[in-house]
Amino acid sequence: MFHEQVLVILAVFSLALFFLHSFLRAFRAPKTFLLSVFPLALFSFGFALRLRSEKEIVDLGFFFTDFAFLFTYVLFAAALLLGQIRYWKKI
């Protein structure tokens, strides 16, 4: 059962990568794609680890999924802060 679950996670991850790449290609921002793939890859990897039965591996999976959320949150907060600094310097 574990292998089928990992295959589903990989399929959804690949599909998300495809749609994300298609969407961001219109903006011609390759660095944005890498920043977007990092939390998605961490979350997928962490979720796959959470499927195991060993407590230490499951805990590590929770760490990766929580870190993926935290990274995304900090990335948005930093972008908002830097955008405000840039906006106020122009005025």
Jmol script that loads the backbone (N, CA, C; Angstrom):
load data "model"
ATOM      1  N   MET A   1       0.815  -1.200   0.000  1.00  0.00           N
ATOM      2  CA  MET A   1       0.000   0.000   0.000  1.00  0.00           C
ATOM      3  C   MET A   1       0.864   1.272   0.000  1.00  0.00           C
ATOM      4  N   PHE A   2       2.006   1.208   0.682  1.00  0.00           N
ATOM      5  CA  PHE A   2       2.875   2.382   0.792  1.00  0.00           C
ATOM      6  C   PHE A   2       3.355   2.846  -0.584  1.00  0.00           C
ATOM      7  N   HIS A   3       3.719   1.909  -1.429  1.00  0.00           N
ATOM      8  CA  HIS A   3       4.251   2.266  -2.746  1.00  0.00           C
ATOM      9  C   HIS A   3       3.196   2.941  -3.618  1.00  0.00           C
ATOM     10  N   GLU A   4       1.964   2.477  -3.515  1.00  0.00           N
ATOM     11  CA  GLU A   4       0.887   3.115  -4.278  1.00  0.00           C
ATOM     12  C   GLU A   4       0.639   4.533  -3.795  1.00  0.00           C
ATOM     13  N   GLN A   5       0.724   4.734  -2.480  1.00  0.00           N
ATOM     14  CA  GLN A   5       0.524   6.075  -1.928  1.00  0.00           C
ATOM     15  C   GLN A   5       1.630   7.026  -2.374  1.00  0.00           C
ATOM     16  N   VAL A   6       2.858   6.547  -2.388  1.00  0.00           N
ATOM     17  CA  VAL A   6       3.980   7.375  -2.832  1.00  0.00           C
ATOM     18  C   VAL A   6       3.838   7.695  -4.317  1.00  0.00           C
ATOM     19  N   LEU A   7       3.369   6.748  -5.105  1.00  0.00           N
ATOM     20  CA  LEU A   7       3.152   7.007  -6.532  1.00  0.00           C
ATOM     21  C   LEU A   7       2.072   8.070  -6.748  1.00  0.00           C
ATOM     22  N   VAL A   8       1.024   8.042  -5.941  1.00  0.00           N
ATOM     23  CA  VAL A   8      -0.012   9.077  -6.039  1.00  0.00           C
ATOM     24  C   VAL A   8       0.563  10.432  -5.655  1.00  0.00           C
ATOM     25  N   ILE A   9       1.371  10.473  -4.601  1.00  0.00           N
ATOM     26  CA  ILE A   9       2.000  11.735  -4.196  1.00  0.00           C
ATOM     27  C   ILE A   9       2.901  12.256  -5.312  1.00  0.00           C
ATOM     28  N   LEU A  10       3.685  11.390  -5.918  1.00  0.00           N
ATOM     29  CA  LEU A  10       4.559  11.804  -7.022  1.00  0.00           C
ATOM     30  C   LEU A  10       3.754  12.270  -8.228  1.00  0.00           C
ATOM     31  N   ALA A  11       2.648  11.616  -8.505  1.00  0.00           N
ATOM     32  CA  ALA A  11       1.811  12.028  -9.636  1.00  0.00           C
ATOM     33  C   ALA A  11       1.201  13.403  -9.404  1.00  0.00           C
ATOM     34  N   VAL A  12       0.702  13.640  -8.196  1.00  0.00           N
ATOM     35  CA  VAL A  12       0.121  14.948  -7.880  1.00  0.00           C
ATOM     36  C   VAL A  12       1.210  16.015  -7.880  1.00  0.00           C
ATOM     37  N   PHE A  13       2.392  15.680  -7.353  1.00  0.00           N
ATOM     38  CA  PHE A  13       3.519  16.614  -7.350  1.00  0.00           C
ATOM     39  C   PHE A  13       3.917  16.972  -8.784  1.00  0.00           C
ATOM     40  N   SER A  14       3.988  15.971  -9.659  1.00  0.00           N
ATOM     41  CA  SER A  14       4.344  16.232 -11.055  1.00  0.00           C
ATOM     42  C   SER A  14       3.291  17.083 -11.754  1.00  0.00           C
ATOM     43  N   LEU A  15       2.038  16.801 -11.486  1.00  0.00           N
ATOM     44  CA  LEU A  15       0.953  17.593 -12.072  1.00  0.00           C
ATOM     45  C   LEU A  15       1.005  19.036 -11.585  1.00  0.00           C
ATOM     46  N   ALA A  16       1.266  19.220 -10.297  1.00  0.00           N
ATOM     47  CA  ALA A  16       1.382  20.577  -9.755  1.00  0.00           C
ATOM     48  C   ALA A  16       2.573  21.305 -10.363  1.00  0.00           C
ATOM     49  N   LEU A  17       3.691  20.595 -10.549  1.00  0.00           N
ATOM     50  CA  LEU A  17       4.858  21.209 -11.196  1.00  0.00           C
ATOM     51  C   LEU A  17       4.543  21.642 -12.620  1.00  0.00           C
ATOM     52  N   PHE A  18       3.834  20.806 -13.337  1.00  0.00           N
ATOM     53  CA  PHE A  18       3.478  21.134 -14.714  1.00  0.00           C
ATOM     54  C   PHE A  18       2.622  22.401 -14.767  1.00  0.00           C
ATOM     55  N   PHE A  19       1.573  22.457 -13.958  1.00  0.00           N
ATOM     56  CA  PHE A  19       0.696  23.624 -13.968  1.00  0.00           C
ATOM     57  C   PHE A  19       1.406  24.872 -13.457  1.00  0.00           C
ATOM     58  N   LEU A  20       2.257  24.710 -12.451  1.00  0.00           N
ATOM     59  CA  LEU A  20       3.008  25.856 -11.932  1.00  0.00           C
ATOM     60  C   LEU A  20       3.981  26.382 -12.981  1.00  0.00           C
ATOM     61  N   HIS A  21       4.665  25.470 -13.665  1.00  0.00           N
ATOM     62  CA  HIS A  21       5.602  25.885 -14.715  1.00  0.00           C
ATOM     63  C   HIS A  21       4.849  26.575 -15.859  1.00  0.00           C
ATOM     64  N   SER A  22       3.709  26.029 -16.239  1.00  0.00           N
ATOM     65  CA  SER A  22       2.915  26.639 -17.318  1.00  0.00           C
ATOM     66  C   SER A  22       2.429  28.034 -16.933  1.00  0.00           C
ATOM     67  N   PHE A  23       2.034  28.196 -15.687  1.00  0.00           N
ATOM     68  CA  PHE A  23       1.539  29.492 -15.220  1.00  0.00           C
ATOM     69  C   PHE A  23       2.665  30.524 -15.125  1.00  0.00           C
ATOM     70  N   LEU A  24       3.792  30.133 -14.546  1.00  0.00           N
ATOM     71  CA  LEU A  24       4.884  31.086 -14.336  1.00  0.00           C
ATOM     72  C   LEU A  24       5.693  31.352 -15.602  1.00  0.00           C
ATOM     73  N   ARG A  25       5.582  30.496 -16.614  1.00  0.00           N
ATOM     74  CA  ARG A  25       6.304  30.723 -17.869  1.00  0.00           C
ATOM     75  C   ARG A  25       5.831  32.012 -18.543  1.00  0.00           C
ATOM     76  N   ALA A  26       4.566  32.357 -18.332  1.00  0.00           N
ATOM     77  CA  ALA A  26       4.030  33.577 -18.927  1.00  0.00           C
ATOM     78  C   ALA A  26       4.690  34.829 -18.342  1.00  0.00           C
ATOM     79  N   PHE A  27       5.202  34.731 -17.120  1.00  0.00           N
ATOM     80  CA  PHE A  27       5.838  35.878 -16.473  1.00  0.00           C
ATOM     81  C   PHE A  27       7.348  35.916 -16.685  1.00  0.00           C
ATOM     82  N   ARG A  28       7.894  34.890 -17.295  1.00  0.00           N
ATOM     83  CA  ARG A  28       9.341  34.799 -17.571  1.00  0.00           C
ATOM     84  C   ARG A  28      10.166  35.051 -16.309  1.00  0.00           C
ATOM     85  N   ALA A  29       9.867  34.287 -15.269  1.00  0.00           N
ATOM     86  CA  ALA A  29      10.562  34.449 -13.993  1.00  0.00           C
ATOM     87  C   ALA A  29      11.053  33.081 -13.512  1.00  0.00           C
ATOM     88  N   PRO A  30      12.240  32.646 -13.956  1.00  0.00           N
ATOM     89  CA  PRO A  30      12.717  31.311 -13.565  1.00  0.00           C
ATOM     90  C   PRO A  30      13.025  31.199 -12.074  1.00  0.00           C
ATOM     91  N   LYS A  31      13.461  32.288 -11.438  1.00  0.00           N
ATOM     92  CA  LYS A  31      13.743  32.230 -10.003  1.00  0.00           C
ATOM     93  C   LYS A  31      12.468  32.029  -9.204  1.00  0.00           C
ATOM     94  N   THR A  32      11.384  32.577  -9.692  1.00  0.00           N
ATOM     95  CA  THR A  32      10.102  32.402  -9.025  1.00  0.00           C
ATOM     96  C   THR A  32       9.682  30.943  -9.062  1.00  0.00           C
ATOM     97  N   PHE A  33       9.970  30.267 -10.147  1.00  0.00           N
ATOM     98  CA  PHE A  33       9.616  28.849 -10.253  1.00  0.00           C
ATOM     99  C   PHE A  33      10.366  28.036  -9.211  1.00  0.00           C
ATOM    100  N   LEU A  34      11.650  28.300  -9.043  1.00  0.00           N
ATOM    101  CA  LEU A  34      12.429  27.557  -8.055  1.00  0.00           C
ATOM    102  C   LEU A  34      11.945  27.823  -6.640  1.00  0.00           C
ATOM    103  N   LEU A  35      11.586  29.065  -6.343  1.00  0.00           N
ATOM    104  CA  LEU A  35      11.060  29.378  -5.018  1.00  0.00           C
ATOM    105  C   LEU A  35       9.707  28.733  -4.784  1.00  0.00           C
ATOM    106  N   SER A  36       8.962  28.506  -5.833  1.00  0.00           N
ATOM    107  CA  SER A  36       7.656  27.871  -5.699  1.00  0.00           C
ATOM    108  C   SER A  36       7.772  26.353  -5.588  1.00  0.00           C
ATOM    109  N   VAL A  37       8.760  25.781  -6.234  1.00  0.00           N
ATOM    110  CA  VAL A  37       8.925  24.329  -6.223  1.00  0.00           C
ATOM    111  C   VAL A  37       9.466  23.849  -4.879  1.00  0.00           C
ATOM    112  N   PHE A  38      10.304  24.629  -4.239  1.00  0.00           N
ATOM    113  CA  PHE A  38      10.938  24.217  -2.989  1.00  0.00           C
ATOM    114  C   PHE A  38       9.927  23.834  -1.911  1.00  0.00           C
ATOM    115  N   PRO A  39       8.955  24.702  -1.563  1.00  0.00           N
ATOM    116  CA  PRO A  39       8.005  24.278  -0.529  1.00  0.00           C
ATOM    117  C   PRO A  39       7.107  23.129  -0.987  1.00  0.00           C
ATOM    118  N   LEU A  40       6.794  23.076  -2.270  1.00  0.00           N
ATOM    119  CA  LEU A  40       5.970  21.979  -2.781  1.00  0.00           C
ATOM    120  C   LEU A  40       6.716  20.651  -2.665  1.00  0.00           C
ATOM    121  N   ALA A  41       7.997  20.649  -2.980  1.00  0.00           N
ATOM    122  CA  ALA A  41       8.803  19.432  -2.866  1.00  0.00           C
ATOM    123  C   ALA A  41       8.964  19.028  -1.403  1.00  0.00           C
ATOM    124  N   LEU A  42       9.219  19.995  -0.525  1.00  0.00           N
ATOM    125  CA  LEU A  42       9.342  19.683   0.903  1.00  0.00           C
ATOM    126  C   LEU A  42       8.052  19.093   1.459  1.00  0.00           C
ATOM    127  N   PHE A  43       6.931  19.689   1.086  1.00  0.00           N
ATOM    128  CA  PHE A  43       5.656  19.199   1.589  1.00  0.00           C
ATOM    129  C   PHE A  43       5.370  17.789   1.079  1.00  0.00           C
ATOM    130  N   SER A  44       5.633  17.537  -0.195  1.00  0.00           N
ATOM    131  CA  SER A  44       5.394  16.209  -0.757  1.00  0.00           C
ATOM    132  C   SER A  44       6.302  15.165  -0.107  1.00  0.00           C
ATOM    133  N   PHE A  45       7.558  15.518   0.076  1.00  0.00           N
ATOM    134  CA  PHE A  45       8.505  14.604   0.719  1.00  0.00           C
ATOM    135  C   PHE A  45       8.079  14.333   2.166  1.00  0.00           C
ATOM    136  N   GLY A  46       7.703  15.388   2.878  1.00  0.00           N
ATOM    137  CA  GLY A  46       7.267  15.220   4.259  1.00  0.00           C
ATOM    138  C   GLY A  46       6.011  14.392   4.369  1.00  0.00           C
ATOM    139  N   PHE A  47       5.085  14.586   3.447  1.00  0.00           N
ATOM    140  CA  PHE A  47       3.855  13.804   3.487  1.00  0.00           C
ATOM    141  C   PHE A  47       4.134  12.339   3.203  1.00  0.00           C
ATOM    142  N   ALA A  48       5.070  12.067   2.295  1.00  0.00           N
ATOM    143  CA  ALA A  48       5.442  10.675   2.029  1.00  0.00           C
ATOM    144  C   ALA A  48       6.080  10.044   3.264  1.00  0.00           C
ATOM    145  N   LEU A  49       6.861  10.806   4.003  1.00  0.00           N
ATOM    146  CA  LEU A  49       7.468  10.277   5.226  1.00  0.00           C
ATOM    147  C   LEU A  49       6.416  10.002   6.297  1.00  0.00           C
ATOM    148  N   ARG A  50       5.353  10.778   6.297  1.00  0.00           N
ATOM    149  CA  ARG A  50       4.301  10.584   7.294  1.00  0.00           C
ATOM    150  C   ARG A  50       3.517   9.299   7.069  1.00  0.00           C
ATOM    151  N   LEU A  51       3.672   8.661   5.938  1.00  0.00           N
ATOM    152  CA  LEU A  51       2.964   7.415   5.649  1.00  0.00           C
ATOM    153  C   LEU A  51       3.625   6.197   6.279  1.00  0.00           C
ATOM    154  N   ARG A  52       4.845   6.343   6.756  1.00  0.00           N
ATOM    155  CA  ARG A  52       5.568   5.229   7.364  1.00  0.00           C
ATOM    156  C   ARG A  52       5.009   4.940   8.753  1.00  0.00           C
ATOM    157  N   SER A  53       5.335   3.784   9.284  1.00  0.00           N
ATOM    158  CA  SER A  53       4.817   3.403  10.598  1.00  0.00           C
ATOM    159  C   SER A  53       5.797   3.714  11.732  1.00  0.00           C
ATOM    160  N   GLU A  54       7.055   4.011  11.426  1.00  0.00           N
ATOM    161  CA  GLU A  54       8.026   4.323  12.471  1.00  0.00           C
ATOM    162  C   GLU A  54       7.804   5.739  12.987  1.00  0.00           C
ATOM    163  N   LYS A  55       7.772   5.902  14.296  1.00  0.00           N
ATOM    164  CA  LYS A  55       7.464   7.182  14.911  1.00  0.00           C
ATOM    165  C   LYS A  55       8.469   8.268  14.520  1.00  0.00           C
ATOM    166  N   GLU A  56       9.745   7.941  14.484  1.00  0.00           N
ATOM    167  CA  GLU A  56      10.773   8.935  14.157  1.00  0.00           C
ATOM    168  C   GLU A  56      10.622   9.439  12.723  1.00  0.00           C
ATOM    169  N   ILE A  57      10.287   8.550  11.810  1.00  0.00           N
ATOM    170  CA  ILE A  57      10.109   8.931  10.411  1.00  0.00           C
ATOM    171  C   ILE A  57       8.863   9.800  10.258  1.00  0.00           C
ATOM    172  N   VAL A  58       7.794   9.445  10.966  1.00  0.00           N
ATOM    173  CA  VAL A  58       6.559  10.240  10.917  1.00  0.00           C
ATOM    174  C   VAL A  58       6.813  11.633  11.485  1.00  0.00           C
ATOM    175  N   ASP A  59       7.565  11.715  12.587  1.00  0.00           N
ATOM    176  CA  ASP A  59       7.899  13.021  13.163  1.00  0.00           C
ATOM    177  C   ASP A  59       8.702  13.874  12.190  1.00  0.00           C
ATOM    178  N   LEU A  60       9.627  13.246  11.487  1.00  0.00           N
ATOM    179  CA  LEU A  60      10.403  13.966  10.485  1.00  0.00           C
ATOM    180  C   LEU A  60       9.507  14.442   9.342  1.00  0.00           C
ATOM    181  N   GLY A  61       8.532  13.636   8.973  1.00  0.00           N
ATOM    182  CA  GLY A  61       7.568  14.029   7.945  1.00  0.00           C
ATOM    183  C   GLY A  61       6.745  15.232   8.380  1.00  0.00           C
ATOM    184  N   PHE A  62       6.316  15.254   9.653  1.00  0.00           N
ATOM    185  CA  PHE A  62       5.593  16.413  10.158  1.00  0.00           C
ATOM    186  C   PHE A  62       6.473  17.659  10.151  1.00  0.00           C
ATOM    187  N   PHE A  63       7.759  17.477  10.476  1.00  0.00           N
ATOM    188  CA  PHE A  63       8.682  18.611  10.437  1.00  0.00           C
ATOM    189  C   PHE A  63       8.766  19.188   9.021  1.00  0.00           C
ATOM    190  N   PHE A  64       8.909  18.329   8.019  1.00  0.00           N
ATOM    191  CA  PHE A  64       9.028  18.818   6.640  1.00  0.00           C
ATOM    192  C   PHE A  64       7.755  19.504   6.159  1.00  0.00           C
ATOM    193  N   THR A  65       6.591  18.943   6.495  1.00  0.00           N
ATOM    194  CA  THR A  65       5.351  19.582   6.056  1.00  0.00           C
ATOM    195  C   THR A  65       5.151  20.916   6.762  1.00  0.00           C
ATOM    196  N   ASP A  66       5.464  20.972   8.054  1.00  0.00           N
ATOM    197  CA  ASP A  66       5.336  22.244   8.783  1.00  0.00           C
ATOM    198  C   ASP A  66       6.355  23.267   8.291  1.00  0.00           C
ATOM    199  N   PHE A  67       7.574  22.813   7.979  1.00  0.00           N
ATOM    200  CA  PHE A  67       8.585  23.735   7.481  1.00  0.00           C
ATOM    201  C   PHE A  67       8.209  24.285   6.113  1.00  0.00           C
ATOM    202  N   ALA A  68       7.569  23.454   5.277  1.00  0.00           N
ATOM    203  CA  ALA A  68       7.126  23.930   3.963  1.00  0.00           C
ATOM    204  C   ALA A  68       6.110  25.058   4.129  1.00  0.00           C
ATOM    205  N   PHE A  69       5.168  24.899   5.067  1.00  0.00           N
ATOM    206  CA  PHE A  69       4.201  25.961   5.336  1.00  0.00           C
ATOM    207  C   PHE A  69       4.908  27.202   5.883  1.00  0.00           C
ATOM    208  N   LEU A  70       5.816  27.002   6.825  1.00  0.00           N
ATOM    209  CA  LEU A  70       6.527  28.135   7.425  1.00  0.00           C
ATOM    210  C   LEU A  70       7.368  28.868   6.393  1.00  0.00           C
ATOM    211  N   PHE A  71       8.033  28.146   5.508  1.00  0.00           N
ATOM    212  CA  PHE A  71       8.841  28.774   4.463  1.00  0.00           C
ATOM    213  C   PHE A  71       7.973  29.634   3.552  1.00  0.00           C
ATOM    214  N   THR A  72       6.807  29.107   3.171  1.00  0.00           N
ATOM    215  CA  THR A  72       5.894  29.864   2.317  1.00  0.00           C
ATOM    216  C   THR A  72       5.400  31.108   3.034  1.00  0.00           C
ATOM    217  N   TYR A  73       5.065  30.988   4.290  1.00  0.00           N
ATOM    218  CA  TYR A  73       4.597  32.124   5.081  1.00  0.00           C
ATOM    219  C   TYR A  73       5.669  33.204   5.180  1.00  0.00           C
ATOM    220  N   VAL A  74       6.892  32.815   5.492  1.00  0.00           N
ATOM    221  CA  VAL A  74       7.995  33.778   5.621  1.00  0.00           C
ATOM    222  C   VAL A  74       8.307  34.407   4.270  1.00  0.00           C
ATOM    223  N   LEU A  75       8.226  33.632   3.196  1.00  0.00           N
ATOM    224  CA  LEU A  75       8.481  34.156   1.860  1.00  0.00           C
ATOM    225  C   LEU A  75       7.470  35.240   1.490  1.00  0.00           C
ATOM    226  N   PHE A  76       6.187  34.998   1.755  1.00  0.00           N
ATOM    227  CA  PHE A  76       5.171  36.005   1.476  1.00  0.00           C
ATOM    228  C   PHE A  76       5.337  37.235   2.361  1.00  0.00           C
ATOM    229  N   ALA A  77       5.641  37.015   3.637  1.00  0.00           N
ATOM    230  CA  ALA A  77       5.827  38.146   4.546  1.00  0.00           C
ATOM    231  C   ALA A  77       7.014  39.002   4.108  1.00  0.00           C
ATOM    232  N   ALA A  78       8.111  38.361   3.707  1.00  0.00           N
ATOM    233  CA  ALA A  78       9.283  39.106   3.246  1.00  0.00           C
ATOM    234  C   ALA A  78       8.977  39.862   1.960  1.00  0.00           C
ATOM    235  N   ALA A  79       8.223  39.230   1.053  1.00  0.00           N
ATOM    236  CA  ALA A  79       7.865  39.907  -0.196  1.00  0.00           C
ATOM    237  C   ALA A  79       6.983  41.124   0.073  1.00  0.00           C
ATOM    238  N   LEU A  80       6.042  40.995   0.989  1.00  0.00           N
ATOM    239  CA  LEU A  80       5.198  42.138   1.341  1.00  0.00           C
ATOM    240  C   LEU A  80       6.008  43.254   1.989  1.00  0.00           C
ATOM    241  N   LEU A  81       6.898  42.887   2.882  1.00  0.00           N
ATOM    242  CA  LEU A  81       7.726  43.893   3.550  1.00  0.00           C
ATOM    243  C   LEU A  81       8.645  44.594   2.556  1.00  0.00           C
ATOM    244  N   LEU A  82       9.310  43.835   1.698  1.00  0.00           N
ATOM    245  CA  LEU A  82      10.202  44.449   0.715  1.00  0.00           C
ATOM    246  C   LEU A  82       9.426  45.283  -0.296  1.00  0.00           C
ATOM    247  N   GLY A  83       8.219  44.846  -0.635  1.00  0.00           N
ATOM    248  CA  GLY A  83       7.385  45.638  -1.541  1.00  0.00           C
ATOM    249  C   GLY A  83       6.982  46.963  -0.913  1.00  0.00           C
ATOM    250  N   GLN A  84       6.675  46.977   0.377  1.00  0.00           N
ATOM    251  CA  GLN A  84       6.320  48.213   1.060  1.00  0.00           C
ATOM    252  C   GLN A  84       7.530  49.156   1.161  1.00  0.00           C
ATOM    253  N   ILE A  85       8.690  48.596   1.435  1.00  0.00           N
ATOM    254  CA  ILE A  85       9.900  49.428   1.503  1.00  0.00           C
ATOM    255  C   ILE A  85      10.174  50.053   0.138  1.00  0.00           C
ATOM    256  N   ARG A  86      10.040  49.273  -0.906  1.00  0.00           N
ATOM    257  CA  ARG A  86      10.275  49.796  -2.257  1.00  0.00           C
ATOM    258  C   ARG A  86       9.234  50.852  -2.617  1.00  0.00           C
ATOM    259  N   TYR A  87       7.982  50.631  -2.215  1.00  0.00           N
ATOM    260  CA  TYR A  87       6.907  51.592  -2.506  1.00  0.00           C
ATOM    261  C   TYR A  87       7.166  52.913  -1.806  1.00  0.00           C
ATOM    262  N   TRP A  88       7.548  52.863  -0.533  1.00  0.00           N
ATOM    263  CA  TRP A  88       7.745  54.109   0.212  1.00  0.00           C
ATOM    264  C   TRP A  88       9.006  54.843  -0.204  1.00  0.00           C
ATOM    265  N   LYS A  89       9.998  54.154  -0.746  1.00  0.00           N
ATOM    266  CA  LYS A  89      11.196  54.831  -1.241  1.00  0.00           C
ATOM    267  C   LYS A  89      10.901  55.605  -2.523  1.00  0.00           C
ATOM    268  N   LYS A  90       9.900  55.133  -3.301  1.00  0.00           N
ATOM    269  CA  LYS A  90       9.552  55.839  -4.542  1.00  0.00           C
ATOM    270  C   LYS A  90       8.773  57.117  -4.287  1.00  0.00           C
ATOM    271  N   ILE A  91       8.099  57.175  -3.147  1.00  0.00           N
ATOM    272  CA  ILE A  91       7.278  58.372  -2.868  1.00  0.00           C
ATOM    273  C   ILE A  91       8.102  59.506  -2.367  1.00  0.00           C
TER     274      ILE A  91
END
end "model"
wireframe off; spacefill off
backbone 0.3
color backbone group
